[in-house]
Structures are given as C-alpha cells and as structure tokens.
C-alpha cells in the first residue's frame, strides 16, 4: 500500500464543505486502488486570522512544505473586508504561492456533455463540447509588484500597483504552456496587451522567441480584450491559453461560466518538480456556507489533478474524473447547475454519489 501525506487547508465559507467531499472522494479512490492518504489540517485565511491573528501562520507553510501536496479550499469573506491588504485572508494565497514556489496555475475548462444545457452560450457555439486550458502565471505581475498610496496634492490621494515581468519569469511559464499544448492539440494562444503595456511587449517577444524550440506547437497572440470577446464568440478555437497573473485571473473566471458553473472548475498551482497546491477556483461564498448548497465537483476534480500531477496516479485520476462524469450523467445537480428535469442534491450527497461511482468501478 502506498501512503501519501496531504496538507489540508479547508479555509473559509464553503471551503470546509467542499474540501470535505474532496477528501471523501480521495478516500474512495484509496480504498479502490490500495492507497492511503494521511491528512494534516492546517489554518490559512480568515479562520487563521480569527484563531491566530495572521492569515498565513508559519506552521502552515512548514507543514505544506513537508507534505506531498496541498489541497486548499476557498479563503476570505465579507467578515474580514475591513482589514488592510496585507492582513486580509487573500494574503494567505499569495503567501503560499510565493513560499511554495508555485508559479504556474493550470486551469482546465471542460464542458461536460451532461452540462451542455447549463452553458449560457448558443448550442451551435459549443457543439461537440468545450475543452481548453488556461495557464496563468502566478507569482509575478501586478499582484506581486510594487504598490502604495501617496499624496497627489490637489488630486488627493493616489494609489499605484506596478506590473513587472522579467524574461526569466515569462520563459518559465512559457515552457509550462508550450509543454501543455504539446500534450494536447498543439495550439497555444498567448494573451497580452502589447499595444499598450511595456511588460506585455516583453511577454510577447519572449514567447515568440520560445516558439522556435517547439516547432510542433502553433503559437498565436491575442490582446486580452479580444480574448475576452472570443471566449464567448468562438470558444472552440482555443486549446491552451497562456497569460499573466491578472489577465489569467479574469479570463479563467469567464471560462468557468461558459463551461456551466464556476463550481465545476479545478486548478493546480505548480512549481519546479512535482509538488503542487490544488484548489477549486471559486470563492468562499459565505452567503451559502453551512447550507449544503455548495457545488463540490470543482474541489473533487482538483483532487483528481493532485492524483495526476503530483502523485503520478493517472489511472486513479481518470477514475475520479469518470466518477464525476457519471454522477452528472445520472442527472444529479447542485443548485448552481440545476435545470428542470434533473435531480437537485446538496453538497454532501454530491460527494456521496461520486464516492459511490468510484466504488462501482473498482479495477
């Protein structure tokens, strides 16, 4: 029996509910395939502020580094909105990415066949399904740049946030994107704002130079405003999208809606080697916390990415993804993806259906 150590950060709002079901799914996989997952629960985000006074305790970082991977729920909520930037729950996310060296965020955008009616786009735009990946740079750009507030005289206070990228930062995220495209359909779209931003002009130059190293991948460039439009106009044109931290944050949320619900999209944050942090891309949704309404499928699919990318358990990852697909095909829906004629269920039952589907297909 193989044993794996998972750092578990349940987070705030609906985080504990959806991560609870992800753990349930992992345990079902472990029972089916002969693995054991050991979990160490850690604090980060708002719950850490309430308990320890800081969003990211040093012991959480140390425990994450000691584990094989980290599984993370959502952090934040209106309870902590009055805190200054560095003391807010979201600072835990930035801190974890930096401390763990996680510079590449992989966000698959897949429209399951059973959810075609949940897509807001016209059926002719999505016929045959949607399947693309957003590769987002995660530790550079405006989110990590110089920032501040200063006196602007008669104009009052002025705030600034600096967008900055180095050639090395662009090259390393570019390598992840090119390799991802090479393993898929061989098309890579780099999204920037090179007609305005100097940082984007450097981004475009480096990606263009790298294309010579990947002759089997077709590289294209697109301005971010056009990319946002094309995602709803002709989403099937995309295979892999690579872009900066802020642009990737926005575009991947747009992608979540055209694939049915933000509650369906997982993500992997990766660095050098196989270590990764895995999390659903949705927020903490404090308005529905504790009501058994949250969609756990994104958290469960994040666990599948953990199996694939960090633990290298491809068969087990595919089994978990197939279990989600089976639950959807059988008509089970949480409120965010419910349509007339389907079966409305809650968070816990959604996790139960996935675990049952895994057990039904024990190899």
N, C-alpha and C positions, 0 to 999 in steps of 0.2 A: 504493500500500500504506500503510495506517495503522499507525503504530508506537505502542506503549504501554509505559510503564515500571511494572513491578510490584515492589514491595518484598516480598521473600520471607523469612519467618521460619519456619523449619522446626520449631524448638522441640525438645522432649524426647520420650523414649519412642518411641511410634509416629508422632509428628509428622513426622519426615523421610520415612517410608514413604508416608503418605497424601498429604502435600503433593507428593511426587514424582509421584504418579499424577495429582494435580490439574494439575500443570504439563504432564504428558503430554497430558491432555485439552485444555488450553488451546492447546497447540501443534497438536493435531489440528484444532481449530477455526480456528486461524490459517491452517493450510495449506488448509483447505477454503474459507475466505471471504476470503483475501487480507489477513490482518493479521499483524503481527509483535509478539511480546511479548518485551520485554527484562527480565530478572530480575536483581535485586541481592540476593544472600543476606546476611542480617543475623542477629545473635545477640540473643536475648532468652530469659529464663527460666533454667533450670538450666544449660544449656550456656554461657550468658553468665557465670554465677557461676563455673563451672569455669575458663573462659578468661580472664575479666577481673575477677572478684571482685564484680561487681554484676549484679542481674537485668535491668536495663534501661540499657545504655550510651547515653550522649548521642548518639553517632554513629548508633545505630539510630533514635532519634527523628528526627534530622535527615534521614536517608535516607528514612524513611517519609513525612515531610512533603514531600520533593522528588518523590516518586513519584506516579503517577496513583491508585494504590490499594495496599493491603497485603493479602497472603494469608498467613494465620497458621496454624501447626499447634498442637498442644497443648503446654502447658508444665507443668513440675512432675514430682513423683515422690518416692517414699519416700527416695531418696538425700539429699534436702535437707529432710526433715521436721524435723530438729533445729534449723533456723535460726529466728531471731526473725521476727515477722510481716513487717516492712518489708524484710527481706533474703531472703525466700523467693521462689521463681520466680514465684508468682502475683502478686507485686507488679508484675511487668512488665506484666501485663494491665491492672491498674488504672492504672498509669502511662501506658500507651499510650492508653487511653480518655480520660484527662484531657488529656494533651499534644496529642492529635489532635482534641479537642473532639467526641468521639463519644458522644452522649448517648442515642441511640435504637438499641436492639437488636431486629432483626426476625428472628423465628424461625418459618419456615413448618413446620407439622406436617401432612404429607401421607402418607396410607396408600396406597402404590402397589397397584394391583389385583393384581399378581403376588405381593404380600407379605401378602395377606389372611390366609393361614394362619399368619403369624408374629405376628399381633396376639393378645395374651392375652385379649382380651375375647370375649364370646359373639358369634357371627356376626350375630345379629339386631340387635346394638347398632351394628354398623359396616356393615351392608348398604348398598351404593351408595358406599362409601368414606368416608374422613375427610379433611377439608381445612379447616384453620383456621390462624390466625397468632397468635403471642404477640408483642406489642410490649412490650418491657421497658425501663424507664428505667435508664440505665446509669452515670451519673456522680454520682448523689445517694444519699440514703438511708443506711442503716446501714453500708454498705460504705465510705462516704466520711465518715461522721460522726465526731465527737469520740469518742475511746476512751482507755482507760487501765486501770491497776491501782493500787489504793490499799489502805491498811491499814484494815481494818474492826474493829480491836480484838479482842474475844473471838471474833469470827466468822472471824478470819484474814484472808487477802487477799480483796479483792473486785474483780472486773473489770466494766467497763461499755463499751457501744457505743451511740452515740446515733443514733436515727432522726430525720432532719430533712429537710423538703422546703419549698421556697419556692413561692409561687404561680407565679412565672415558670418554674420547673423543671417543674411539673405542666402548665402551659399548653403548653410546647413539646413535651413528649412526647404530650400530648393531641392536638395538631394532627397529629402523625405518625399517631396511631392513628385519628383521625377520617378523615383522607385515605385511609389504607389501607382502612378499612371502606367508604368511598365508592367505591373502585375494585373492591370485591368484591361481597358480598351485602348490604351496608348495615346490618349489625348489629355493635354494639360493646358488649362487656361489660367494665366497669371492676371490677377486683378489689382489695379493700382489707380493712381490719379496723377499720372506722369505729365499731363498737360498743365498741371498747376504746382505740384509738390516736388521739391528737390529730392526728398527721400524716396519718392516713387520713381523718379528718373534713375536713381542709383539701383533701386529694386529691379527695374525693367532691364537695365544694362547687364546686371549680374545674371539674371535668369536667361537672357538671350545668349550670353557667353556660355552658360552651362549647357545649353541645348546641343552644342556640338558633342558633348560627352554622352548624349542619349539620342542617337540617330533614329532609334525605334520609337521615339515619343514625339508626337506633333505638338509643338508649343504655339499657343496663341496668346495675345494680350488683349485686355479689355478694361476700359475705365470703369470704376466702381459704380457710377450712376447707371451706366449702360448695363452692367452685370445685374444690378438690382431689377432693372426692367426686363432683361432677357430671362431671368429666373421665372417670371410669371408669363412671359410671352412665348418662350420656346425652351422649357427646362430640359428637354431631352437632348439638347445639343451638348450638355455638359457631361464630362466624365470625372475629371479631377479639377478642382479649383484650388489654387494656392494664393494666399493673400496675407496682408499684415494683420496685426493683432486687432485693431479696432474694426477694420473692414470685415474681418472674419467673424468677429462677434456679431455684427449686424446681419451679414449675409446668411450665416448658418441659422439664425433665428427665423429669417424669411424662409429658408429651405424647410424648416420644421413645419411650417404651416402648409406649404404646398404638398407635403407628404402626409398630411392628415391631422397631426397634432404635435405640439411641442412635447407632449408626454410620451412620444414614440421614439425620440432621437437620443441615442447614446453618444458617448465620446470617450476618447483615450488621449491622455496627455503623456507624451513620451520624451525621453532624452537619449543620451548615449546608452547603449546596452539594452537590456530587455525590461528594465524597471518601468512601471507606468502607474499613473493615477487615473482612475476610471470613475466617470460620473455622468448622470443624465444632464442634458443641457438646460433643463427647465429650472425655474427659480423655486423659492421656498413656499410660495402660495399660502401665506398664513391665513387667508380667508377661508380655506377649506381644510386646514390642518386638524387632525383628530376626528374627521367626519367620515372616514373610509370612502372618500371620493377620488383620491389622487390616482393617477394612472402609473402603475409601477413598471410598465413594459420597458420604458427607457432605461430604468435602473437595472432591470434584468438583462437587457441587451448590452448594457455596459459591463455587466459581469461576464457575458459571453466574450466581449472584447478582451477582458482580462485573461480569460482562459486562452484565447488565441495569441495575443501579442506578448504577454509576459510569461505565462506558463507553457506556451507552445503546445497546448492541447487542442489541436484543430478539430478532431472528431467530437470532443466534448462541447466545444464552442458551437459547432454546427448543430449538435443535438439540442442545445438550449435555444438557438435561434429557430429551429424547426418546431420546438415546443410552443414558442410564442406564436409562430405562424399557424400552428394547429388550433390554439385557443381562439385566435381571431377567425379562422375558417369555420369554427364551430359556432360562431356568432356572438361570442362573449365580448362585451364592450363596457369600459368605464365611462362615466358621464361625458368626458371630453370628446369621445369618438362614437358616442351612441347615436344611432339613427333608428327610425321606426322600423320595426320588424326584427331588430336584433335583441340580444338578451342583456339587460342592464345589470351590471355587477359592481361590487366595490373593490377596494384595493386588496383586501385580504383574499377574497375569492379569486381575483385575477391571478395572484401568486399561487393559489392552490391549484388552479386549472393548469398553469404552466408546469408545476411540480408533478402533477398527475400525468401530463403529456410526456414528460421526461421518463417517468416510471413505466409508462406503457410501451416505450421503445427501448427498453434495456437491451444492450447488444448481447 
